[in-house]
Amino acid sequence: MSDFSLALNEDQLTLQKWLHEFAVDVMRPNAEEWDEREEFPWPIVEQAAEIGLYSWEFMAEMMMNDPTGISIVMAIEEIFWGDAGIGMAIMGSGLAAAGIAASGTPEQVMEWVPQCYSDGSKINTGAFAASEPDAGSDVNGYRLSAKYDEAKDEWVLNGTKAWITNGGMADIHVVVAVVDPELGSKGHASFIVPPGTAGLTQGQKYKKHGIKASHTAEVVLDDVRVPGHCLLGGKEKLDERLAKVRRGEKGNAQAAMQTFEATRPAVGAQALGIARAATEYATEYAKERHAFGKPIIMNQGIAFMLADMATEVEATRALIWKAAWLGKQRAFKNAEGSMAKLKAGRVATWTTERAIQVLGGYGYTREYPVERWHRDAKIHDIFEGTEQIQQLVVSRAISGMRIE
Ligand SMILES: Cc1cc2nc3c(=O)[nH]c(=O)nc-3n(C[C@H](O)[C@H](O)[C@H](O)COP(=O)(O)OP(=O)(O)OC[C@H]3O[C@@H](n4cnc5c(N)ncnc54)[C@H](O)[C@@H]3O)c2cc1C
């Protein structure tokens, strides 16, 4: 087990500098344009691929060769400091990669994760499709079904997924489906839908409040047939697991909790990047802007607001890094991953709103980036488990009781 330390090693400092340069030189200058266009920023993702940032090798390096767990959250903070919409376009395929890594066999991971980034000739994307129009937080309510056609060794998927990052346009879709409706969320399994599979189409593309450069859409599956080997984890393991649940045996809830918790600090780091951007920007603005004959920062009313913002950013980073380290050691005790995500979403929403306040009328216009950051921040209270779902997880962890 590595010791917890807030000190970055040489490799991490080099990585941070490299990402900061990409954020300054490429992301910041393009952020406004892609927010306005509300389209997936292919040229920027191509640039990220050229330098090796948009690649499965980068993700593997972050996930497997860092005993501290901190590299990935530090990297994400830097990317989202650059821009959250473009950041999500770069990181979105990672959701599919993480879904494959969580449930797939080593062979499936090696086959499908690289294809979420490239097929050798062009840039690919991946999508992780769990949420449905009638069920987001309530995973027991998923309806998209997977039925096994034994004669052909194929699974047939039917239903609709909602709010899916890269949904419909992705080359690789990882789809969570109901294989046994009697068992609620314990009757789910995940499937790969390979590129070009008939029956999978994009439904509506959502017009969003923020992170507009990230593509979010419905995915409709109409008699989609995938080969048996596209069931993540394999049929034997699924049958064993379902039999256990039907016999009333408890699964390894602790292991499942550690896996879910481990992904949450990374989502918190996205929010942290936005919060830091807004705090830095507002501080510099307040030093330049004059009112009543002096810089507005000379008023405690402004300076104390900035002091609170900077304090919240630092506290949030400490919580995220600690949670990321705990996740790497698989040593969560009180749902610290959820705590980090909960705190970071709120801090990002709050600091960006305060940044608008510091900039006054200019902050409310699209000529300055703080209103965009405020729009981009809000999603972090919603996706990957809403504010209330994180509170539910934390309250259950600290009480040991099944809070409803
Ligand atoms: C931009 C964007 C990208 C997304 N990307 C993906 C993706 O790639 N893949 C994917 O699968 N999903 C994705 N989602 C879906 C996202 O995870 C869900 O929107 C989220 O989980 C909330 O589900 P919901 O929208 O159905 O809200 P609901 O679950 O209907 O919740 C509505 C409100 O009720 C509250 N609530 C619900 N249950 C409880 C409870 N038990 N106690 C207290 N309050 C409760 C919620 O906190 C929320 O405030 C994305 C969503 C957005 C907006």
The ligand as an SDF file (V2000), in Angstrom:
LIG
                    3D

 53 58  0  0  0  0  0  0  0  0999 V2000
  -25.2620   15.7240  -19.9020 C   0  0  0  0  0  0  0  0  0  0  0  0
  -25.5950   14.3680  -19.3490 C   0  0  0  0  0  0  0  0  0  0  0  0
  -24.7700   13.2960  -19.6600 C   0  0  0  0  0  0  0  0  0  0  0  0
  -25.0940   12.0090  -19.1790 C   0  0  0  0  0  0  0  0  0  0  0  0
  -24.3200   10.9370  -19.5560 N   0  0  0  0  0  0  0  0  0  0  0  0
  -24.7280    9.6740  -19.2380 C   0  0  0  0  0  0  0  0  0  0  0  0
  -24.0590    8.5340  -19.7660 C   0  0  0  0  0  0  0  0  0  0  0  0
  -23.0750    8.6540  -20.5130 O   0  0  0  0  0  0  0  0  0  0  0  0
  -24.5450    7.3080  -19.4650 N   0  0  0  0  0  0  0  0  0  0  0  0
  -25.6270    7.1310  -18.6600 C   0  0  0  0  0  0  0  0  0  0  0  0
  -25.9990    5.9880  -18.4260 O   0  0  0  0  0  0  0  0  0  0  0  0
  -26.2930    8.1910  -18.1370 N   0  0  0  0  0  0  0  0  0  0  0  0
  -25.8720    9.4520  -18.4170 C   0  0  0  0  0  0  0  0  0  0  0  0
  -26.5440   10.5460  -17.9190 N   0  0  0  0  0  0  0  0  0  0  0  0
  -27.7290   10.3250  -17.0840 C   0  0  0  0  0  0  0  0  0  0  0  0
  -27.5190   10.7430  -15.6240 C   0  0  0  0  0  0  0  0  0  0  0  0
  -26.6740    9.8490  -14.9680 O   0  0  0  0  0  0  0  0  0  0  0  0
  -28.9170   10.8430  -14.9810 C   0  0  0  0  0  0  0  0  0  0  0  0
  -29.5340   12.0100  -15.5250 O   0  0  0  0  0  0  0  0  0  0  0  0
  -28.8530   10.9330  -13.4770 C   0  0  0  0  0  0  0  0  0  0  0  0
  -28.4300    9.7000  -12.9450 O   0  0  0  0  0  0  0  0  0  0  0  0
  -30.2040   11.3020  -12.8610 C   0  0  0  0  0  0  0  0  0  0  0  0
  -31.2310   10.5330  -13.3750 O   0  0  0  0  0  0  0  0  0  0  0  0
  -32.5810   11.2430  -13.8970 P   0  0  0  0  0  0  0  0  0  0  0  0
  -32.1670   12.3120  -14.8260 O   0  0  0  0  0  0  0  0  0  0  0  0
  -33.4830   10.1710  -14.3820 O   0  0  0  0  0  0  0  0  0  0  0  0
  -33.1830   11.9300  -12.6140 O   0  0  0  0  0  0  0  0  0  0  0  0
  -34.1460   11.2500  -11.5290 P   0  0  0  0  0  0  0  0  0  0  0  0
  -33.5460    9.9670  -11.0820 O   0  0  0  0  0  0  0  0  0  0  0  0
  -35.5280   11.2430  -12.0400 O   0  0  0  0  0  0  0  0  0  0  0  0
  -34.0200   12.3010  -10.3470 O   0  0  0  0  0  0  0  0  0  0  0  0
  -34.7530   13.5250  -10.3390 C   0  0  0  0  0  0  0  0  0  0  0  0
  -34.5310   14.1970   -8.9840 C   0  0  0  0  0  0  0  0  0  0  0  0
  -35.0180   13.3250   -7.9290 O   0  0  0  0  0  0  0  0  0  0  0  0
  -33.9790   13.0770   -7.0020 C   0  0  0  0  0  0  0  0  0  0  0  0
  -34.1230   11.7150   -6.4650 N   0  0  0  0  0  0  0  0  0  0  0  0
  -34.3050   10.5540   -7.1590 C   0  0  0  0  0  0  0  0  0  0  0  0
  -34.3530    9.5130   -6.3190 N   0  0  0  0  0  0  0  0  0  0  0  0
  -34.1700   10.0060   -5.0700 C   0  0  0  0  0  0  0  0  0  0  0  0
  -34.1010    9.4330   -3.7550 C   0  0  0  0  0  0  0  0  0  0  0  0
  -34.1980    8.1070   -3.5540 N   0  0  0  0  0  0  0  0  0  0  0  0
  -33.9180   10.2440   -2.6980 N   0  0  0  0  0  0  0  0  0  0  0  0
  -33.8020   11.5940   -2.8680 C   0  0  0  0  0  0  0  0  0  0  0  0
  -33.8620   12.1990   -4.0860 N   0  0  0  0  0  0  0  0  0  0  0  0
  -34.0210   11.4120   -5.1610 C   0  0  0  0  0  0  0  0  0  0  0  0
  -32.6900   13.2570   -7.7920 C   0  0  0  0  0  0  0  0  0  0  0  0
  -31.5830   13.5050   -6.9270 O   0  0  0  0  0  0  0  0  0  0  0  0
  -33.0500   14.4160   -8.6820 C   0  0  0  0  0  0  0  0  0  0  0  0
  -32.8830   15.6170   -7.9750 O   0  0  0  0  0  0  0  0  0  0  0  0
  -26.2270   11.8280  -18.3480 C   0  0  0  0  0  0  0  0  0  0  0  0
  -27.0420   12.9370  -18.0420 C   0  0  0  0  0  0  0  0  0  0  0  0
  -26.7450   14.1820  -18.5440 C   0  0  0  0  0  0  0  0  0  0  0  0
  -27.6740   15.3160  -18.2380 C   0  0  0  0  0  0  0  0  0  0  0  0
  1  2  1  0
  2  3  1  0
  2 52  2  0
  3  4  2  0
  4  5  1  0
  4 50  1  0
  5  6  2  0
  6  7  1  0
  6 13  1  0
  7  8  2  0
  7  9  1  0
  9 10  1  0
 10 11  2  0
 10 12  1  0
 12 13  2  0
 13 14  1  0
 14 15  1  0
 14 50  1  0
 15 16  1  0
 16 17  1  0
 16 18  1  0
 18 19  1  0
 18 20  1  0
 20 21  1  0
 20 22  1  0
 22 23  1  0
 23 24  1  0
 24 25  2  0
 24 26  1  0
 24 27  1  0
 27 28  1  0
 28 29  2  0
 28 30  1  0
 28 31  1  0
 31 32  1  0
 32 33  1  0
 33 34  1  0
 33 48  1  0
 34 35  1  0
 35 36  1  0
 35 46  1  0
 36 37  1  0
 36 45  1  0
 37 38  2  0
 38 39  1  0
 39 40  1  0
 39 45  2  0
 40 41  1  0
 40 42  2  0
 42 43  1  0
 43 44  2  0
 44 45  1  0
 46 47  1  0
 46 48  1  0
 48 49  1  0
 50 51  2  0
 51 52  1  0
 52 53  1  0
M  END
$$$$
